[in-house]
């Protein structure tokens, strides 16, 4: 067969390239007993993985499967040997999401699921703040992340020290922070929120505090979109998600023109003018549920491109238009570094206990707020409000 470099087809990047020669996948090894970290496509691997291929057949060409199967098999064996689970975020590529993920979903949902497992090791298929959240909720488990470079533009836009200064400047105003933040930010917050419960959390904490104003951090666009849905005055921070901020209202109009009748679903981290052009706006789970419940003939998801791939696998009867804004941080997580991370048990994520306890309270206070999931759907027809950005 010769040597080839296996990546992806039709421009769909999977992260780090795997080299395969005559059915042998080369993975770097730190174990001198395993020459070159070779993982072979043996009869055993074939028998153990053949049934998995159908799940990703739309995304991995059949001739490339011998490069993927050995590492998928090796990871799944390691999970059993080490009593480990893999949390696969919605933005993971389909090979990770479908073939090795034990729990799949949004960041908070994954962390909550992790609290229910009896596994000793959690491997976070996602970015660093997600691994921290898992550690905050699961202090007795070892939490590993395949790449310590898997950061987040939004999470890095603010620090715990920033929160302290904001509280000094705005005393008596509750600080609500998105779960897409680091542990030190959560620890200085009054309560956390997700995109699905942000409106409910804002209204709940303002009622508890007897105020009509809230500071919502760090995503500027999420704060502005929340402000449209409530009578609470919202003060925002200038953080943005580099994936969702790239979408524009003109992009939506151009896609509608090119795809008449298409249904446009937007994430609330998108700019308000993009939300205004959408048919439905909600969290990643809300968007996935919308596609499953409504089965639109043709749909666009304005979010990270792997999300569309994963929702498409669950809804083969729906046609997806895929405007691909790729998250470079999420794509630092690959099959290869998941394998080496779990094999060598490296890149453990730790949170100081005093910080963890404070962050735990902010997260649990959020979890304990009961709300109607419909409240998490953003009405795109509501007018914009003036929002102060600090």
C-alpha positions as CSV (number, residue, x, y, z in Angstrom):
1,X,0.0,0.0,0.0
2,X,3.0,2.3,0.6
3,X,3.1,5.3,2.9
4,X,0.5,8.0,3.1
5,X,-0.4,10.8,5.4
6,X,-4.0,10.5,6.6
7,X,-5.8,13.7,7.5
8,X,-9.4,14.4,6.3
9,X,-11.4,14.8,3.1
10,X,-13.0,17.8,1.6
11,X,-11.0,20.2,3.7
12,X,-12.3,18.7,7.0
13,X,-9.3,18.9,9.3
14,X,-9.0,16.3,12.1
15,X,-6.1,17.9,13.9
16,X,-2.7,16.2,13.8
17,X,-1.9,14.0,10.8
18,X,-1.5,10.3,11.3
19,X,1.1,8.4,9.2
20,X,0.0,5.0,8.0
21,X,2.1,2.5,5.9
22,X,0.7,-0.9,4.9
23,X,-2.0,-0.8,7.6
24,X,0.3,0.3,10.4
25,X,-0.4,3.6,12.2
26,X,2.6,5.3,13.7
27,X,2.0,7.1,17.1
28,X,5.0,8.6,19.0
29,X,5.8,6.6,22.1
30,X,7.6,7.3,25.3
31,X,7.9,3.5,26.0
32,X,11.2,2.1,24.6
33,X,9.5,-1.4,24.6
34,X,7.1,-0.2,21.9
35,X,9.2,0.7,18.8
36,X,7.9,3.9,17.2
37,X,4.6,3.5,19.1
38,X,3.3,1.3,16.2
39,X,-0.3,0.4,16.4
40,X,-1.2,-2.2,13.8
41,X,-4.4,-2.9,11.9
42,X,-4.6,-6.5,13.0
43,X,-7.5,-9.0,12.7
44,X,-8.2,-8.4,16.4
45,X,-8.5,-4.6,15.7
46,X,-10.6,-5.2,12.7
47,X,-13.0,-7.5,14.6
48,X,-13.3,-5.0,17.5
49,X,-13.9,-1.9,15.4
50,X,-15.7,-2.9,12.2
51,X,-19.1,-2.2,13.8
52,X,-18.0,1.4,14.7
53,X,-17.3,2.5,11.1
54,X,-20.9,3.1,10.1
55,X,-21.1,5.8,12.8
56,X,-18.5,7.9,10.9
57,X,-18.8,6.7,7.4
58,X,-19.9,10.1,6.1
59,X,-16.7,11.7,7.5
60,X,-14.0,9.1,7.2
61,X,-13.4,7.4,3.8
62,X,-13.4,3.7,3.9
63,X,-9.8,3.5,2.7
64,X,-8.7,5.6,5.6
65,X,-10.3,3.5,8.3
66,X,-7.2,1.3,8.8
67,X,-5.4,4.4,10.1
68,X,-8.1,5.2,12.6
69,X,-9.2,1.8,13.8
70,X,-5.9,0.9,15.7
71,X,-5.8,4.0,17.7
72,X,-9.6,3.9,18.5
73,X,-9.2,0.3,19.6
74,X,-6.1,1.2,21.7
75,X,-7.9,4.1,23.5
76,X,-11.0,2.0,24.2
77,X,-8.8,-0.8,25.7
78,X,-6.9,1.8,27.8
79,X,-10.2,3.1,29.2
80,X,-11.1,-0.3,30.5
81,X,-7.7,-1.1,31.9
82,X,-7.4,2.3,33.7
83,X,-11.1,2.7,34.7
84,X,-11.2,6.0,32.7
85,X,-13.9,7.9,30.8
86,X,-13.6,10.4,28.0
87,X,-15.8,13.5,28.0
88,X,-16.3,14.6,24.4
89,X,-17.6,18.1,23.8
90,X,-20.0,18.9,21.0
91,X,-17.1,20.6,19.2
92,X,-14.9,17.5,19.0
93,X,-14.4,16.0,15.6
94,X,-16.7,13.0,14.8
95,X,-13.9,10.4,15.3
96,X,-13.5,11.5,18.9
97,X,-17.2,12.4,19.5
98,X,-18.7,9.1,18.2
99,X,-15.9,6.5,18.6
100,X,-14.3,7.1,22.0
101,X,-16.5,9.6,23.9
102,X,-18.3,8.0,26.9
103,X,-20.3,11.2,27.6
104,X,-21.0,13.8,24.9
105,X,-22.6,17.2,25.1
106,X,-21.9,20.8,26.3
107,X,-19.3,21.7,28.8
108,X,-21.4,21.8,31.9
109,X,-23.4,18.8,30.9
110,X,-20.2,16.8,30.6
111,X,-19.0,17.9,34.0
112,X,-22.3,17.0,35.6
113,X,-22.2,13.5,34.0
114,X,-18.7,13.1,35.3
115,X,-19.9,13.4,38.8
116,X,-22.1,10.3,38.3
117,X,-19.3,8.0,37.1
118,X,-17.3,5.7,39.3
119,X,-14.2,6.1,37.0
120,X,-10.9,6.9,38.5
121,X,-9.7,9.0,35.5
122,X,-11.5,11.6,33.5
123,X,-10.0,12.6,30.1
124,X,-11.4,15.9,28.9
125,X,-12.1,16.0,25.2
126,X,-12.4,19.8,25.2
127,X,-10.5,22.9,26.3
128,X,-8.8,23.7,29.6
129,X,-11.6,25.5,31.4
130,X,-13.8,22.5,30.8
131,X,-11.2,20.3,32.5
132,X,-11.1,22.7,35.4
133,X,-14.9,22.5,35.7
134,X,-14.7,18.7,35.8
135,X,-12.1,19.0,38.6
136,X,-14.2,21.5,40.5
137,X,-17.2,19.1,40.5
138,X,-15.1,15.9,40.8
139,X,-12.2,16.6,43.2
140,X,-11.7,13.0,44.0
141,X,-10.9,12.0,40.4
142,X,-7.8,12.6,38.3
143,X,-8.7,14.9,35.4
144,X,-6.4,14.8,32.4
145,X,-6.4,17.0,29.3
146,X,-4.7,15.7,26.1
147,X,-3.2,19.1,25.3
148,X,-2.3,21.8,27.8
149,X,-2.4,24.3,24.9
150,X,-6.1,23.8,24.4
151,X,-7.2,27.2,25.7
152,X,-10.1,29.5,24.9
153,X,-10.1,33.0,23.6
154,X,-13.2,33.8,25.7
155,X,-11.9,32.3,28.9
156,X,-8.5,34.1,28.5
157,X,-10.2,37.5,28.2
158,X,-10.8,37.8,32.0
159,X,-9.1,36.9,35.3
160,X,-10.1,36.6,38.9
161,X,-8.3,39.8,39.6
162,X,-10.5,41.5,37.0
163,X,-13.6,40.3,38.9
164,X,-12.2,41.7,42.2
165,X,-11.7,45.1,40.6
166,X,-15.2,45.1,39.0
167,X,-16.8,44.3,42.4
168,X,-15.0,47.3,43.9
169,X,-16.3,49.5,41.1
170,X,-19.8,48.2,41.2
171,X,-20.6,47.2,44.9
172,X,-23.9,45.5,45.5
173,X,-24.3,44.4,41.9
174,X,-24.2,40.6,41.4
175,X,-21.6,39.1,39.1
176,X,-22.8,36.3,36.8
177,X,-20.1,34.5,34.9
178,X,-20.3,32.2,32.0
179,X,-19.1,28.6,32.7
180,X,-16.7,29.2,29.8
181,X,-14.2,30.8,32.3
182,X,-11.2,29.7,34.3
183,X,-11.5,28.4,37.9
184,X,-10.2,31.6,39.4
185,X,-12.9,33.6,37.7
186,X,-15.6,31.2,38.8
187,X,-14.2,31.4,42.4
188,X,-14.7,35.2,42.4
189,X,-18.2,35.1,40.9
190,X,-21.5,35.2,42.7
191,X,-23.0,32.6,40.4
192,X,-22.3,30.9,37.0
193,X,-24.5,30.5,34.0
194,X,-24.6,28.6,30.7
195,X,-26.0,29.9,27.4
196,X,-29.1,27.8,28.0
197,X,-30.0,29.2,31.5
198,X,-28.4,32.7,31.3
199,X,-31.7,34.6,31.3
200,X,-33.1,32.5,34.1
201,X,-29.9,33.0,36.2
202,X,-29.9,36.7,35.7
203,X,-33.5,37.1,36.7
204,X,-33.1,34.7,39.6
205,X,-30.1,36.3,41.3
206,X,-31.5,39.8,40.8
207,X,-34.7,38.7,42.5
208,X,-32.6,37.2,45.4
209,X,-30.5,40.3,45.8
210,X,-33.4,42.8,45.3
211,X,-31.7,44.6,42.4
212,X,-32.5,45.3,38.8
213,X,-29.0,45.3,37.5
214,X,-26.4,42.6,36.9
215,X,-22.8,42.3,35.7
216,X,-22.5,39.5,33.1
217,X,-19.1,38.2,32.1
218,X,-17.1,37.7,30.0
219,X,-18.9,37.2,26.6
220,X,-20.1,40.6,25.3
221,X,-22.5,39.2,22.7
222,X,-24.1,36.6,25.1
223,X,-24.7,39.5,27.6
224,X,-26.2,41.7,24.9
225,X,-28.4,38.9,23.7
226,X,-29.5,38.2,27.2
227,X,-30.3,41.8,27.8
228,X,-32.8,41.7,24.9
229,X,-34.7,38.9,26.6
230,X,-35.2,40.5,30.1
231,X,-36.1,43.7,31.8
232,X,-32.9,43.5,33.9
233,X,-30.1,46.0,33.1
234,X,-27.0,44.1,32.0
235,X,-23.5,45.4,32.2
236,X,-21.1,43.4,29.9
237,X,-17.4,42.7,29.5
238,X,-15.5,42.9,26.2
239,X,-14.7,39.2,25.8
240,X,-15.7,37.3,22.7
241,X,-15.6,33.8,21.3
242,X,-13.3,33.9,18.2
243,X,-15.5,31.3,16.5
244,X,-18.9,32.9,16.9
245,X,-17.7,36.5,16.6
246,X,-16.7,35.9,13.0
247,X,-20.2,35.4,11.8
248,X,-21.9,38.4,10.4
249,X,-25.4,39.4,9.4
250,X,-24.3,39.6,5.8
251,X,-23.1,36.0,6.0
252,X,-26.6,34.9,7.0
253,X,-28.2,36.9,4.2
254,X,-25.8,35.5,1.7
255,X,-26.4,31.9,2.9
256,X,-30.2,32.4,2.7
257,X,-29.8,33.7,-0.9
258,X,-27.7,30.7,-1.8
259,X,-30.0,28.2,0.0
260,X,-33.6,29.3,-0.3
261,X,-35.8,28.1,2.5
262,X,-32.9,27.1,4.8
263,X,-33.5,27.3,8.5
264,X,-30.8,29.3,10.4
265,X,-29.9,28.3,14.0
266,X,-27.5,30.6,15.8
267,X,-25.6,30.3,19.1
268,X,-26.1,33.2,21.5
269,X,-22.4,33.9,21.5
270,X,-22.9,35.3,18.0
271,X,-23.3,39.1,17.5
272,X,-26.8,40.4,18.2
273,X,-27.2,41.4,14.5
274,X,-26.6,37.7,13.6
275,X,-29.1,36.5,16.1
276,X,-31.6,39.0,14.6
277,X,-31.2,37.3,11.2
278,X,-31.7,33.8,12.6
279,X,-34.8,31.6,12.9
280,X,-33.8,30.2,16.2
281,X,-31.1,31.0,18.8
282,X,-30.1,28.7,21.6
283,X,-27.3,26.7,23.2
284,X,-25.5,23.8,21.5
285,X,-28.0,21.4,23.1
286,X,-31.0,23.6,22.2
287,X,-29.8,23.7,18.5
288,X,-29.2,19.9,18.5
289,X,-32.7,19.4,20.0
290,X,-34.3,21.7,17.5
291,X,-32.9,19.7,14.6
292,X,-34.0,16.4,16.1
293,X,-37.5,17.7,17.0
294,X,-38.3,19.7,13.9
295,X,-36.3,17.9,11.2
296,X,-35.9,20.9,8.9
297,X,-35.2,19.9,5.3
298,X,-32.2,22.2,5.1
299,X,-30.4,23.8,8.1
300,X,-27.5,26.0,9.0
301,X,-25.9,25.9,12.5
302,X,-24.0,29.1,13.2
303,X,-21.4,27.6,15.6
304,X,-18.2,25.6,15.5
305,X,-18.1,23.4,12.4
306,X,-17.7,20.0,14.1
307,X,-21.0,20.6,15.9
308,X,-22.7,20.4,12.5
309,X,-20.9,17.2,11.7
310,X,-22.0,15.6,15.0
311,X,-25.6,16.7,14.7
312,X,-25.7,15.6,11.1
313,X,-24.7,12.1,12.1
314,X,-27.7,11.9,14.4
315,X,-30.0,13.3,11.8
316,X,-29.1,11.7,8.4
317,X,-32.4,12.8,6.8
318,X,-31.5,16.5,7.3
319,X,-29.3,18.4,4.8
320,X,-26.7,20.7,6.5
321,X,-25.2,23.8,5.0
322,X,-21.8,24.1,6.8
323,X,-20.3,27.5,7.2
324,X,-17.1,26.3,8.9
325,X,-15.7,28.5,11.6
326,X,-13.3,26.2,13.2
327,X,-12.0,26.5,16.8
328,X,-8.2,26.1,16.8
329,X,-8.2,25.4,20.5
330,X,-10.7,22.5,20.3
331,X,-8.8,21.1,17.4
332,X,-5.7,20.7,19.5
333,X,-7.4,17.6,20.9
334,X,-6.8,14.7,18.6
335,X,-7.1,10.9,18.8
336,X,-3.3,10.7,19.0
337,X,-2.8,13.0,22.0
338,X,-5.9,11.4,23.8
339,X,-4.1,8.1,23.4
340,X,-0.7,9.3,24.7
341,X,-2.4,11.3,27.5
342,X,-4.3,8.3,28.8
343,X,-1.4,5.8,28.2
344,X,1.1,7.9,30.1
345,X,-1.4,9.6,32.4
346,X,0.0,13.1,31.7
347,X,-1.3,16.7,31.7
348,X,-3.3,16.4,34.9
349,X,-5.4,19.5,35.7
350,X,-5.4,20.7,39.3
351,X,-7.3,23.4,41.1
352,X,-6.2,24.8,44.5
353,X,-8.7,23.6,47.1
354,X,-9.6,27.0,48.4
355,X,-10.3,28.2,44.9
356,X,-12.1,25.0,44.0
357,X,-14.5,25.3,47.0
358,X,-15.5,28.9,46.0
359,X,-15.9,27.9,42.4
360,X,-17.9,24.9,43.4
361,X,-20.4,27.1,45.2
362,X,-20.8,29.4,42.1
363,X,-21.4,26.4,39.9
364,X,-23.7,24.6,42.3
365,X,-25.8,27.7,42.9
366,X,-26.4,27.8,39.2
367,X,-27.3,24.1,38.9
368,X,-29.8,24.5,41.8
369,X,-31.8,27.2,39.9
370,X,-34.8,25.5,38.3
371,X,-36.0,27.0,35.0
372,X,-38.1,26.2,32.0
373,X,-35.8,25.1,29.1
374,X,-37.9,27.2,26.7
375,X,-36.6,30.2,28.7
376,X,-33.2,29.4,27.2
377,X,-34.5,30.0,23.7
378,X,-33.6,33.5,22.5
379,X,-36.3,35.4,20.6
380,X,-34.5,36.8,17.6
381,X,-37.3,39.3,16.9
382,X,-36.8,41.4,20.0
383,X,-35.1,44.8,19.6
384,X,-31.6,45.4,20.8
385,X,-30.9,47.3,24.0
386,X,-28.1,49.6,24.9
387,X,-25.6,47.6,27.0
388,X,-22.7,49.2,28.8
389,X,-19.4,47.3,28.1
390,X,-16.7,47.7,30.7
